[in-house]
């Protein structure tokens, strides 16, 4: 019996997202759903995509994204769409776009951009996001840093009982307005000042509402095992789903700790803890350069930090502490990324030690000088991870793939900075690694980017190709798939993605944007 479809994907090798091997199948789509999967040669469709010789997979879910504000400026989501990403989980590392109440403010790189509207609450942000009609689906998380700064600013002290109650109420409101849970960034102010009890209370709110807790732990290097124990203890006490953000062992002296990390997580999972992690396929991280400042120097918000840098006595104390704490190898591993001050543009993409040589300063003096001139807006790449450890982490069955990056574009307002190449390359790079035998086989690699994160974040019938599932589908050429962005030229779109369908909307056809966008806030 013939059937009629809005869109037919014919003759491709279909990976359903569950880890099963590919089968040569046709997929019939009606509206925003997959209506039929099988041999559909007798069917009729308004439009047919010939997928012969290509792979057909569920749309990739970016389990760790920072696109919150930037999707308002680049709703076409080109850097992600050209990787096959159809859903982004935003609001990670404690730094969501909302709520913006009390003393809470956006990160400096977001704050300086002009947006198509203003928002305070999660609900208001959601409305604005829906109005710009993003090309990808969006899953919202609520940042602990936003809750804490809303209630008590950027003070470097434990929260009182009353303040924790107020944070709980804000999180309840955010989740009622569509947030899927809580994220924390415990190496950043103000999250670094929170005690475990505060985090447990808030993660407990997320757990009771069926949400998740994701955490950039207090340490990914020297105190990695201690930070992990804190996270696992919280998971045991709340009973909720816990996600370790961008799991890594930073700094060569800490590479050997991976065995202990994996053993502890495996034991916790065997004991019933619901623990996952996400990771990107690169050995360099990327964050604000001021992350290397000690906690006492990071307290109070940007103006307070800048005032310390400009006070000669405090500056000298800071220089002494940075010089004593950072090894020569650690200084060598830092590469300057984004700069804002015009006089610093030539420093983008060069090693910190080279910048120090140019200025005739020590590395510590160079860091402080950069931060002061750039008003804390300098970012950096930190080349401190092991290739072997990365491959082992990526292979764990409970590890999802997350870019840890905001959406970008090769032109327009989001083309002028100097991002990590992961913004453009994470998903195709991981798939390329799989094809080259450097990590798990392709069916498992696809599961890690589709059905696994869809299950973790409770996305229902997404991340899978089956009858009745949401029609988020990618057609790709495995012989052409590759990431093109690198640390010297980060604004380059990935190659090899032929077609992208989001909620039944053909958004990318033969590698070209159609101008149609079907993303939703999930």
C-alpha positions in Angstrom: 0.0 0.0 0.0 1.4 3.4 -1.0 1.6 6.2 1.4 1.9 10.0 1.1 4.6 11.9 3.0 5.7 15.5 3.2 9.3 14.4 2.9 10.9 11.1 2.0 14.6 10.2 2.7 15.3 7.4 0.4 18.0 4.7 0.2 20.3 5.8 3.0 22.1 3.7 5.6 20.1 4.4 8.7 21.7 4.5 12.2 18.7 4.7 14.5 20.7 6.2 17.5 20.5 3.2 19.8 23.9 1.8 18.9 22.6 -0.8 16.5 24.3 -1.2 13.1 23.1 0.7 10.1 20.3 -0.7 7.8 19.4 0.5 4.4 16.0 2.0 4.9 13.7 4.8 3.8 12.2 7.4 6.2 8.8 9.0 5.6 8.1 12.3 7.4 4.7 13.9 7.9 4.6 17.3 9.7 7.2 17.2 12.5 7.3 13.5 13.0 8.7 10.3 11.5 5.6 8.6 10.1 7.2 5.4 8.7 10.6 3.7 8.5 11.2 0.8 6.1 11.0 0.0 2.4 8.9 2.9 1.1 9.7 2.7 -2.7 5.9 2.7 -3.5 5.2 5.8 -1.6 4.7 9.4 -2.8 6.1 12.5 -1.2 6.0 16.2 -1.9 9.8 16.1 -1.7 12.3 13.3 -1.9 16.0 13.4 -0.7 18.1 10.7 -2.3 20.4 9.4 0.4 22.0 6.6 -1.6 25.5 5.9 -0.2 25.0 8.3 2.7 24.4 7.8 6.4 21.1 8.9 7.9 21.3 9.6 11.6 19.2 11.3 14.3 20.1 15.0 14.8 23.0 15.5 17.1 22.3 16.8 20.6 25.0 19.2 21.9 24.9 18.2 25.6 26.9 21.2 26.8 26.5 24.5 25.0 26.8 28.1 25.8 24.7 29.5 23.0 22.1 31.1 25.3 22.5 34.7 24.3 24.1 34.2 20.9 21.2 32.3 19.5 19.3 35.6 19.7 21.9 37.1 17.3 22.5 34.0 15.1 19.3 32.0 15.1 20.5 30.3 11.9 23.0 28.6 14.2 25.4 28.0 11.4 28.4 26.7 13.3 26.3 24.0 14.9 23.9 23.2 12.1 26.8 22.5 9.7 28.0 19.9 12.3 24.6 18.2 12.3 23.5 19.6 15.6 19.7 19.9 15.9 19.4 20.5 19.7 21.6 22.5 22.1 21.5 22.3 25.9 22.3 25.8 27.0 22.9 27.5 30.4 25.9 25.4 31.4 28.8 26.0 33.9 26.6 28.2 36.1 26.2 30.9 33.5 22.7 30.9 32.0 21.2 33.9 30.2 18.4 34.0 32.9 17.3 34.9 35.4 18.7 38.4 35.3 17.4 39.8 38.6 19.0 41.4 41.6 22.7 41.9 40.9 22.9 39.2 38.3 24.5 40.2 35.1 25.5 38.6 31.8 29.1 37.5 31.2 31.1 40.4 29.6 31.2 38.9 26.1 27.4 38.5 26.1 26.7 41.8 27.9 28.3 44.0 25.2 26.1 42.7 22.4 22.9 44.4 21.2 19.9 42.0 21.5 16.5 42.1 19.8 14.8 42.6 23.2 15.3 42.6 26.9 14.6 39.9 29.5 14.7 39.3 33.2 13.1 36.0 33.9 13.6 32.6 32.3 10.0 32.9 30.9 10.8 36.3 29.3 14.1 34.9 27.8 12.2 31.9 26.4 9.6 34.2 24.7 12.3 36.2 23.1 14.1 33.1 21.9 10.9 31.7 20.4 10.3 35.0 18.6 13.7 34.8 16.7 12.8 31.3 15.6 16.1 29.4 16.0 17.1 26.8 13.6 17.9 24.3 16.4 16.0 23.1 19.4 17.0 24.5 22.7 17.0 22.9 26.2 17.5 25.5 28.9 19.5 25.0 32.1 19.6 27.5 35.0 23.0 28.6 36.1 23.8 28.5 39.9 25.9 31.6 39.3 22.8 33.5 38.2 20.9 32.4 41.3 23.6 33.3 43.7 24.4 36.7 42.2 20.7 37.5 42.0 20.3 36.9 45.7 23.7 37.9 47.2 25.8 39.5 44.5 29.4 38.4 44.0 30.3 38.2 47.7 33.0 35.7 48.6 31.2 34.0 51.6 28.8 31.1 52.4 25.1 31.8 51.8 22.8 32.1 54.8 19.8 29.8 55.2 17.5 32.5 54.1 19.6 33.2 51.0 19.5 29.6 50.0 15.8 29.5 50.4 15.5 32.5 48.0 17.8 30.7 45.5 15.6 27.7 45.7 12.5 29.8 44.9 14.2 31.3 41.9 15.2 27.9 40.6 11.6 26.6 41.2 10.3 29.6 39.1 12.9 29.0 36.4 12.0 25.3 36.1 8.3 26.2 36.1 9.1 28.4 33.1 10.9 25.7 31.2 14.4 25.1 32.7 15.5 21.4 32.8 17.7 21.8 35.8 20.7 23.4 37.5 24.2 23.9 36.3 27.2 25.0 38.4 30.6 26.5 37.6 32.7 26.0 40.7 35.9 27.5 39.4 34.2 30.8 38.6 32.9 33.6 40.8 30.4 33.5 42.5 30.0 29.7 42.2 33.5 29.1 43.8 32.3 30.6 47.0 29.4 28.1 47.5 29.6 25.4 50.1 28.5 21.8 49.3 25.3 22.2 51.4 24.2 25.1 49.2 24.7 23.1 46.0 23.0 20.0 47.5 19.9 22.0 48.4 19.6 23.5 44.9 20.4 20.2 43.1 17.8 18.7 45.3 15.2 21.1 43.9 16.2 20.0 40.4 16.0 16.3 41.3 12.5 16.6 42.9 11.2 18.3 39.7 12.7 15.5 37.5 15.5 17.7 36.3 19.3 17.3 36.1 22.3 18.8 37.8 25.4 19.5 35.7 28.6 20.7 37.2 31.9 22.2 36.2 33.6 20.8 39.3 35.9 22.8 41.7 39.0 21.3 40.1 39.9 19.4 36.9 43.5 19.2 37.9 45.4 19.3 41.2 42.2 18.7 43.3 40.4 16.6 40.7 39.7 13.6 42.9 38.5 15.7 45.8 36.2 17.6 43.5 34.9 14.4 42.1 34.2 13.0 45.6 32.2 16.1 46.4 30.1 15.7 43.2 29.5 12.0 43.8 28.5 12.6 47.4 26.0 15.2 46.2 24.6 12.7 43.7 24.1 10.1 46.3 22.3 12.4 48.7 19.9 14.0 46.1 19.3 10.9 44.0 19.0 13.0 40.9 20.8 12.8 37.6 24.2 14.3 37.8 26.4 15.3 34.8 30.1 16.0 35.1 30.9 18.8 32.6 33.7 18.3 30.1 35.4 15.5 32.1 39.1 15.9 31.9 42.5 15.5 33.7 44.1 18.9 33.3 47.9 19.4 33.6 50.4 16.7 32.9 51.1 16.0 36.7 47.4 15.0 36.9 47.1 12.7 33.9 47.7 9.6 36.0 44.5 10.4 38.0 42.2 9.2 35.3 42.3 5.6 36.6 41.0 6.8 40.0 38.4 9.0 38.3 36.9 6.3 36.1 37.0 3.8 39.0 35.1 6.1 41.3 32.5 7.0 38.8 32.0 3.3 37.8 31.6 2.4 41.5 29.1 5.2 42.1 27.1 4.1 39.0 27.1 0.5 40.2 25.8 1.6 43.6 22.8 3.3 41.9 24.0 6.8 41.3 22.7 8.4 38.1 26.0 9.9 36.9 27.0 10.9 33.4 29.6 13.2 31.8 30.1 15.2 28.7 33.3 15.8 26.7 34.7 17.4 23.6 37.3 15.8 21.3 40.1 18.3 21.8 43.0 18.4 24.3 42.9 22.2 24.9 40.2 23.9 27.0 39.0 27.5 26.5 37.8 29.9 29.1 38.4 33.4 30.5 42.0 34.1 31.3 41.0 35.4 34.7 40.2 31.9 35.7 43.8 31.6 36.9 43.3 34.3 39.5 43.0 33.1 43.2 39.6 33.2 44.7 40.3 36.2 46.9 41.1 38.2 43.8 38.0 37.1 41.9 35.5 38.3 44.6 33.0 41.1 44.1 32.4 41.3 40.4 34.3 42.9 37.5 34.8 46.4 38.9 36.1 45.0 42.2 38.6 42.7 40.4 39.8 45.6 38.2 40.3 47.8 41.2 42.6 45.2 42.7 44.6 44.9 39.5 45.1 48.7 39.6 46.1 48.8 43.2 49.9 48.5 43.3 50.2 46.7 46.6 47.4 44.2 45.8 48.8 43.8 42.3 52.3 42.9 43.8 50.7 40.3 46.1 48.8 38.8 43.2 51.9 38.6 41.0 53.9 36.9 43.8 51.1 34.3 44.3 50.6 33.7 40.5 54.4 33.2 40.0 54.6 30.8 43.0 51.6 28.8 42.0 52.1 28.4 38.2 54.9 26.1 36.9 56.9 26.9 33.8 55.1 24.1 32.1 51.7 25.6 33.0 52.7 29.0 31.6 53.9 27.3 28.4 50.5 25.7 28.0 48.5 28.9 27.8 47.7 30.5 24.4 45.9 33.8 24.2 42.5 33.6 22.4 39.9 36.4 22.3 41.0 40.0 23.0 38.9 43.1 22.8 41.2 46.1 23.2 42.4 47.1 19.7 46.0 47.2 20.8 45.8 43.5 21.8 44.4 42.1 18.6 47.9 41.0 17.4 48.2 38.8 20.5 45.3 36.5 19.4 46.5 33.0 18.8 50.0 33.4 20.3 51.4 31.7 23.4 51.4 33.7 26.6 55.2 33.2 27.0 55.6 34.8 23.5 53.5 37.8 24.6 55.6 38.1 27.8 58.8 38.1 25.6 57.4 40.9 23.4 56.6 43.0 26.4 59.7 42.1 28.4 57.6 41.0 31.3 57.2 37.8 33.3 54.2 35.5 32.4 52.4 36.6 35.6 52.9 40.3 34.8 51.7 39.6 31.3 48.5 38.0 32.6 47.7 40.9 34.8 48.5 43.4 32.1 46.3 41.7 29.6 43.4 41.4 32.1 43.7 45.1 33.1 43.9 46.4 29.5 41.1 44.2 28.3 39.0 44.7 31.4 38.8 41.0 32.1 37.5 40.1 28.6 40.6 38.2 27.5 40.1 34.4 26.9 42.7 31.7 26.5 43.3 28.2 25.3 44.8 25.9 27.9 46.8 23.1 26.3 47.0 20.8 29.3 45.3 17.5 28.4 46.4 14.1 27.3 45.4 12.6 24.0 45.3 9.1 25.4 43.1 10.2 28.4 40.8 12.1 26.0 40.3 8.9 23.9 39.5 6.8 27.0 37.0 9.3 28.4 35.2 9.6 25.0 34.9 5.8 24.9 33.1 5.5 28.2 29.4 4.5 27.5 28.1 7.1 29.9 29.9 10.0 28.3 28.0 12.3 25.9 29.5 14.8 23.4 29.3 18.5 24.2 31.0 21.3 22.4 31.3 23.6 25.5 30.9 26.4 22.9 28.5 29.1 21.8 27.1 29.2 18.3 29.2 31.3 15.9 29.1 32.3 12.3 31.8 33.0 9.6 30.2 36.4 9.0 28.1 38.9 11.0 28.3 39.9 14.6 29.6 36.6 15.8 32.5 36.3 13.4 34.9 38.8 14.9 36.1 37.0 18.0 38.6 34.2 18.3 36.8 31.1 19.6 37.9 27.5 20.2 37.6 25.4 17.0 35.2 23.2 18.9 32.5 25.8 18.2 32.6 24.7 14.6 34.0 21.2 14.7 33.2 19.1 17.8 30.6 16.6 16.3 32.2 16.0 12.9 35.6 15.7 14.5 34.3 13.0 16.9 32.7 11.2 14.1 35.9 11.4 12.0 37.8 10.0 14.9 35.4 7.1 15.0 35.7 6.5 11.2 39.5 6.4 11.6 39.4 3.9 14.4 40.5 6.3 17.1 37.6 5.9 19.4 34.3 3.8 19.5 32.7 2.4 16.4 30.4 4.7 14.4 27.1 3.2 15.7 28.2 3.8 19.3 29.7 7.3 18.4 26.3 8.2 17.0 24.5 6.9 20.1 26.7 9.2 22.3 25.6 12.2 20.2 21.9 11.3 19.9 19.9 8.8 22.0 22.2 9.0 25.1 21.8 12.8 25.6 18.2 12.8 24.6 17.6 10.2 27.4 19.7 12.0 30.0 17.8 15.3 29.4 14.4 13.7 29.1 13.7 14.7 25.5 11.2 12.0 24.8 11.1 10.8 21.2 14.2 12.6 20.1 17.7 11.3 19.4 16.2 8.2 17.7 14.9 7.2 14.3 11.7 5.2 14.7 8.1 5.6 13.8 6.5 8.4 15.9 9.8 10.1 16.9 10.5 13.8 16.3 11.8 14.4 12.8 15.2 15.7 13.7 17.4 14.0 11.1 20.8 14.4 9.5 22.1 13.0 6.2 25.9 13.0 5.9 28.6 11.7 3.6 31.0 9.6 5.7 33.7 10.0 3.0 33.6 13.8 3.2 32.9 14.5 6.9 35.6 16.7 8.5 36.2 19.6 10.8 37.9 22.6 9.1 38.3 25.0 12.0 41.6 25.1 13.9 43.4 27.2 16.5 44.8 29.5 13.9 41.6 29.8 11.8 38.7 29.1 14.1 35.8 30.5 11.9 35.5 27.7 9.4 32.3 25.6 8.8 32.5 21.9 9.0 32.1 19.8 5.8 30.3 16.6 4.9 26.8 17.3 6.3 24.4 17.2 3.3 20.9 17.7 4.8 19.6 18.7 8.2 15.9 18.4 9.2 14.7 19.9 12.4 11.1 19.1 13.5 10.4 18.1 9.9 11.7 21.4 8.5 14.4 21.0 5.9 16.9 23.6 7.1 20.0 22.6 5.3 19.7 21.1 1.8 22.8 19.9 -0.1 25.0 21.9 2.2 23.0 25.2 1.7 20.7 26.9 4.2 17.1 26.9 3.0 16.1 29.9 5.0 13.5 27.8 6.9 14.0 27.3 10.6 12.0 24.7 12.7 13.7 24.8 16.1 11.8 24.9 19.4 12.4 25.5 23.0 11.9 22.0 24.4 
